[in-house]
């Protein structure tokens, strides 16, 4: 049997092109799950169609469904399927010029407004779905795709079984960790498999929070970790390196800043370092305890105290050990400062519990999970997931909004799944790829 391409289409129509109230992904969903009237399927040329295998959804370039098996008339064809809202999109998308589409066996469309031909001049078999789709499904799709609610299914999610939602969120927690594993794997490749460097790079980003994450990242990129570790026994030297690389030692006025500036001048020349510009740092709208100067001092102390941190992360067997790993206070100078040269009321600048938990959730846990995946050791994967289940739920705008919809988060594992759901499904209107959206689409009205 020759290999051909499957395309959705139906009988030729002289009607004007309709204004489609949906995107092509709805038709892909309908074909994939056979959510249309399957009785007496016919091509536009009145040949009977039997769907033996609808094919596998293609997430890359090329036809929408691959390796399908379709019987048309008395012949069975193997090939691919292309989906369009109207048949004429085949021409608009220039498929006729793409050899990947040359062996089509079925064109599936909502509206068959044009007869499409193979390069040989033979008509491509076409199935039209316009009169085979339940209007209720289109109405639900329209409601979710075209509203201004916080999530597309905001008015319908209460109809979905809580247990199904719970299972989906658990799956999304793993999906989120798997995405972070890809990012960590790429970072490892860029750093010659230096786990310590990857850990510090990731931590630096969260020390900087969203507003200062880029300059923190730039400092770590410009300052070889080996140099920092070489001087780890001398905290003033690590502080000199970090604050100097941050571009914050150009105009020292007190003895602490002067000492750091002199030390940095020597180290900068010795290692041929390049600092960033001080204007990159943002202080406005931040609480003083989150000023980048305080965070840099805490990062310096962390490197000074923990050195090669990755082995300690791997060896930590419980959450208390991980908390202790990050239980860091800045050096004494910072007890009376939030910024260089500016004195303040005395207060020890300790990494707060909330910041520690942010680092555990976004750095420690993904590192453990990635290490387990890469080394194929389940104990690290299980440990990572267990930590998320032990930690309390994150508190942010996304989680508060989910709570207002009756979906309460009781652990970090749950909150991570809810964040993944919001950011990578709801915000992108990927309702037809979401278990909750699928349930709503398939739920019959009473």
C-alpha positions in Angstrom: 0.0 0.0 0.0 1.3 3.4 -0.8 1.9 5.9 2.0 -0.3 9.0 1.7 -1.4 12.1 3.7 -4.8 12.4 5.4 -6.6 15.7 5.2 -10.0 16.6 6.6 -12.5 17.8 4.0 -16.0 17.2 2.6 -18.2 17.9 -0.4 -17.6 20.9 -2.4 -19.7 23.9 -1.4 -20.6 27.1 -3.2 -21.5 28.9 0.1 -19.5 32.0 1.1 -16.7 31.4 3.5 -18.0 31.6 7.1 -16.7 33.6 9.9 -15.2 30.8 12.1 -15.9 31.2 15.8 -13.0 29.0 16.7 -9.4 28.2 16.0 -8.0 25.2 14.2 -7.0 23.6 17.5 -10.7 22.8 18.1 -10.9 20.8 14.9 -7.7 19.0 15.9 -9.3 18.2 19.2 -12.5 17.0 17.6 -10.7 14.8 15.2 -8.3 13.4 17.8 -11.1 12.3 20.2 -13.7 11.7 17.5 -16.1 14.3 18.9 -18.2 14.4 15.7 -21.0 12.4 14.2 -19.3 9.2 12.8 -22.4 7.8 11.1 -22.1 7.2 7.3 -18.9 9.3 6.8 -18.5 10.3 3.2 -16.0 12.3 1.2 -17.1 15.3 -0.8 -17.1 12.9 -3.8 -19.5 10.6 -1.9 -17.1 7.9 -1.2 -17.6 6.1 2.2 -14.9 6.7 4.8 -13.9 4.3 7.7 -11.5 5.7 10.3 -9.3 2.7 11.3 -6.7 4.8 13.1 -6.9 8.6 13.2 -3.1 9.0 13.6 -0.9 10.7 16.2 -1.0 14.4 16.8 2.1 16.1 15.3 3.5 18.8 17.5 6.2 19.7 14.9 6.1 21.0 11.4 4.1 19.1 8.8 0.7 17.5 8.7 -1.4 17.6 11.8 -1.7 13.9 12.4 0.8 11.2 11.4 0.6 7.5 10.6 -3.1 7.3 10.2 -5.0 4.5 8.6 -8.2 5.3 6.6 -10.4 3.2 4.4 -11.9 5.2 1.5 -14.2 3.2 -0.7 -12.7 -0.2 -1.1 -9.1 0.9 -0.5 -7.2 1.3 2.8 -4.6 4.0 2.9 -1.7 4.8 5.3 -0.5 8.3 5.7 -1.1 11.7 7.4 -4.0 14.0 8.1 -4.2 17.7 7.7 -6.8 19.8 9.5 -8.2 23.2 8.3 -11.2 25.4 9.1 -11.8 25.8 5.3 -10.4 23.7 2.5 -8.9 26.8 0.8 -6.4 27.2 3.6 -4.5 24.4 2.0 -3.6 26.9 -0.8 -3.2 29.8 1.6 -0.7 27.9 3.6 1.2 26.9 0.4 1.0 23.2 1.2 1.0 22.4 -2.5 4.6 23.6 -2.6 5.6 21.5 0.4 6.6 17.9 -0.4 5.6 16.9 3.1 2.0 17.1 2.0 2.3 15.4 -1.4 0.9 12.0 -0.2 -2.3 13.2 1.5 -5.1 10.7 1.9 -7.7 12.8 3.7 -8.2 16.6 4.2 -10.5 17.2 7.2 -12.2 20.7 7.2 -15.1 22.4 8.8 -16.1 24.1 5.6 -15.3 22.6 2.2 -15.2 25.8 0.1 -12.7 24.6 -2.5 -11.7 21.4 -4.3 -8.0 20.6 -3.5 -5.8 18.6 -5.9 -2.7 16.5 -5.6 0.2 17.7 -7.8 -0.9 14.9 -10.3 -4.3 16.7 -10.7 -6.2 14.0 -8.8 -8.5 15.4 -6.1 -7.5 15.0 -2.4 -10.1 13.0 -0.5 -12.0 15.5 1.7 -14.3 15.2 4.8 -16.4 18.2 5.8 -17.3 18.4 9.5 -19.7 21.4 9.5 -22.9 19.5 10.0 -21.3 16.8 12.2 -20.2 18.8 15.2 -22.4 19.4 18.2 -23.1 23.2 18.5 -22.8 22.9 22.3 -19.1 22.0 22.0 -18.5 25.1 19.8 -20.4 27.2 22.3 -18.3 26.0 25.2 -15.1 26.6 23.2 -16.2 30.1 22.4 -17.0 30.8 26.0 -13.5 29.7 27.2 -11.6 31.3 24.3 -13.4 34.7 24.2 -13.9 36.0 27.7 -11.9 38.3 29.9 -12.0 36.2 33.0 -8.9 35.4 35.0 -8.9 31.9 33.5 -10.9 30.8 30.5 -13.0 28.3 32.3 -13.6 30.5 35.4 -17.4 30.2 35.2 -17.3 26.4 34.5 -14.5 25.0 36.6 -16.9 24.4 39.6 -18.6 21.7 37.5 -15.4 19.6 37.3 -14.8 16.9 39.8 -12.3 17.9 42.6 -10.5 14.6 42.5 -9.9 15.0 38.7 -8.5 18.5 39.3 -6.3 17.2 42.1 -4.8 14.5 39.9 -4.2 17.0 37.1 -2.4 19.5 39.3 -0.2 16.7 40.7 0.7 15.9 37.1 1.5 19.5 36.4 3.8 19.7 39.4 5.9 16.9 37.8 5.6 18.6 34.4 7.0 21.8 35.9 9.9 20.0 37.4 10.6 18.2 34.1 10.8 21.6 32.4 13.2 22.9 35.0 15.3 19.7 34.5 15.7 20.6 30.8 16.9 24.1 31.8 19.3 22.7 34.3 20.6 20.2 31.8 21.3 23.0 29.3 23.0 25.0 32.0 25.2 22.0 32.9 26.2 21.6 29.2 27.2 25.3 29.1 29.2 25.0 32.3 31.1 21.8 31.5 28.9 19.8 33.9 29.7 22.1 36.9 26.8 21.4 39.3 28.1 23.9 41.9 28.1 26.7 39.3 24.6 25.9 38.1 23.4 25.9 41.7 24.9 29.3 42.5 23.7 30.7 39.2 20.2 29.6 40.0 20.4 30.9 43.6 21.8 34.3 42.5 18.7 34.8 40.3 16.4 34.3 43.3 18.6 36.4 45.5 18.0 39.2 43.0 14.2 38.5 42.8 12.6 39.5 39.5 13.7 43.1 39.6 17.5 42.4 40.0 17.8 38.9 38.6 19.6 40.0 35.5 22.5 41.9 37.1 22.9 39.0 39.6 23.1 36.6 36.7 25.6 38.9 34.9 27.8 39.0 38.0 28.0 35.3 38.2 28.7 35.1 34.5 31.5 37.6 34.8 33.1 36.1 37.9 34.4 32.5 37.6 33.2 30.4 40.5 36.7 28.9 40.8 38.0 32.3 41.8 35.3 32.8 44.4 35.9 29.4 45.8 39.7 30.0 45.8 39.1 32.9 48.2 36.2 31.5 50.2 38.2 31.3 53.4 38.5 35.1 53.4 35.0 36.6 53.5 36.3 40.2 52.8 37.8 39.0 49.6 34.6 37.4 48.4 32.7 40.5 49.4 35.3 42.6 47.5 34.8 40.4 44.4 31.0 40.5 44.4 30.6 44.2 45.2 33.4 45.1 42.9 31.9 43.1 40.1 28.6 44.7 40.8 30.2 48.1 40.1 29.4 49.4 43.6 32.9 50.2 44.9 33.8 53.2 42.6 33.3 55.9 45.3 34.1 54.5 48.7 33.7 56.8 51.7 33.9 54.6 54.8 36.7 52.3 55.9 34.7 49.1 55.0 34.1 50.3 51.4 37.7 51.6 51.1 39.1 48.2 52.2 36.9 46.3 49.7 37.8 48.7 46.9 41.5 48.3 47.4 41.1 44.5 47.6 39.0 44.5 44.5 41.4 46.6 42.5 44.1 44.0 43.1 41.9 41.0 42.4 40.4 42.6 39.3 43.9 43.2 37.8 45.1 39.7 38.8 42.2 37.9 37.3 41.4 40.3 34.5 37.8 40.7 35.6 35.1 42.9 34.1 32.5 44.5 36.4 29.0 45.5 35.4 27.6 49.1 35.6 26.1 50.1 38.9 23.1 51.7 37.1 21.8 48.1 36.5 20.8 47.8 40.1 17.2 48.7 41.2 16.4 49.8 44.7 13.0 51.5 44.3 9.9 49.7 45.4 12.0 47.1 47.4 11.9 46.6 51.1 15.3 47.5 52.6 15.9 43.9 53.5 15.6 43.0 49.8 18.1 45.6 48.6 20.6 44.1 46.2 23.4 45.3 48.5 22.1 43.1 51.3 21.5 40.2 49.0 25.1 40.4 47.7 26.4 40.4 51.2 24.3 37.3 52.0 25.4 35.6 48.8 29.1 36.3 49.8 28.5 34.7 53.2 26.8 31.7 51.6 29.8 31.1 49.4 32.1 31.7 52.3 30.3 29.2 54.6 29.2 26.5 52.2 31.8 26.5 49.3 30.9 23.7 47.0 27.3 23.6 47.8 26.0 20.9 45.4 27.4 18.0 47.4 25.7 19.3 50.5 22.4 19.6 48.7 22.7 15.9 47.5 23.7 14.7 50.9 20.8 16.5 52.8 18.3 13.9 53.8 15.6 16.1 55.4 14.2 19.6 55.2 15.9 20.7 58.3 19.3 20.1 56.8 18.4 22.1 53.8 17.1 25.0 55.9 20.4 25.0 57.9 22.3 25.1 54.6 20.7 28.4 53.8 20.6 29.8 57.3 23.0 32.7 56.5 23.5 36.2 58.0 25.5 38.9 56.2 28.8 40.1 57.8 28.8 42.5 60.8 29.0 45.6 58.7 25.5 44.9 57.3 24.0 44.8 60.8 24.0 48.7 60.6 23.6 49.1 56.8 21.2 48.4 54.0 23.3 50.3 51.5 27.0 51.0 51.3 28.1 54.1 53.2 24.6 54.7 54.6 24.1 53.7 58.3 20.8 52.4 59.6 19.3 51.0 62.8 21.1 47.9 63.9 19.5 44.7 62.7 21.1 41.4 61.7 20.6 40.8 58.0 19.6 37.1 58.0 18.1 35.4 55.0 14.4 35.3 55.8 12.4 32.1 55.9 10.3 33.1 52.9 13.4 33.7 50.8 14.9 30.3 52.0 11.6 28.6 50.9 11.7 30.3 47.5 15.2 29.0 46.9 14.3 25.5 48.1 11.3 25.4 45.8 12.9 26.9 42.8 16.6 25.8 43.1 17.1 23.0 45.6 14.1 20.8 44.6 14.7 21.2 40.8 18.4 20.4 41.3 17.6 17.2 43.3 14.9 16.2 40.7 17.3 16.9 37.8 20.1 15.0 39.4 17.8 12.0 39.9 16.6 12.1 36.3 20.1 12.5 34.9 21.6 9.8 37.1 18.5 7.6 37.0 18.3 7.4 40.7 14.7 7.5 42.0 15.7 8.4 45.6 16.6 11.9 44.6 13.4 12.4 42.6 11.3 11.1 45.5 13.2 13.4 47.9 12.5 16.4 45.7 8.8 15.7 45.5 8.6 14.9 49.2 10.2 18.3 50.1 7.5 20.1 48.0 4.8 18.1 49.8 6.2 19.1 53.2 6.6 22.8 52.5 3.6 25.0 52.9 1.9 26.5 49.9 3.4 29.5 48.3 1.5 32.8 48.9 1.2 35.0 45.8 -1.4 36.5 43.5 -1.8 33.4 41.4 -2.5 31.2 44.4 -4.8 33.7 46.0 -6.9 33.8 42.8 -7.1 30.0 42.7 -8.2 30.0 46.3 -11.0 32.5 45.4 -12.2 29.9 42.8 -12.4 27.2 45.5 -9.2 25.5 44.6 -7.2 25.7 47.7 -3.4 25.0 47.9 -2.1 23.3 51.0 1.5 22.5 50.0 4.3 23.8 47.7 3.7 20.8 45.5 0.1 21.9 44.9 1.0 25.6 44.5 3.7 24.7 41.9 1.2 22.7 39.9 -1.3 25.6 40.1 1.3 28.1 38.9 2.1 25.8 36.0 -1.6 25.5 35.1 -2.1 29.3 35.1 1.1 30.3 33.3 1.4 27.5 30.7 -2.2 26.5 30.1 -4.7 29.1 31.1 -2.7 32.2 30.0 -1.9 30.5 26.7 -5.5 29.3 26.2 -4.4 25.7 25.9 -7.8 24.5 27.2 -8.0 21.6 24.8 -4.7 20.3 26.1 -5.8 20.6 29.7 -7.6 17.9 31.6 -10.0 20.4 33.2 -10.8 22.0 29.8 -11.3 18.5 28.3 -13.7 17.6 31.1 -15.7 20.8 30.5 -15.8 20.2 26.8 -17.1 16.7 27.3 -19.5 17.4 30.1 -23.1 17.2 28.9 -25.6 19.9 29.9 -28.5 18.7 32.1 
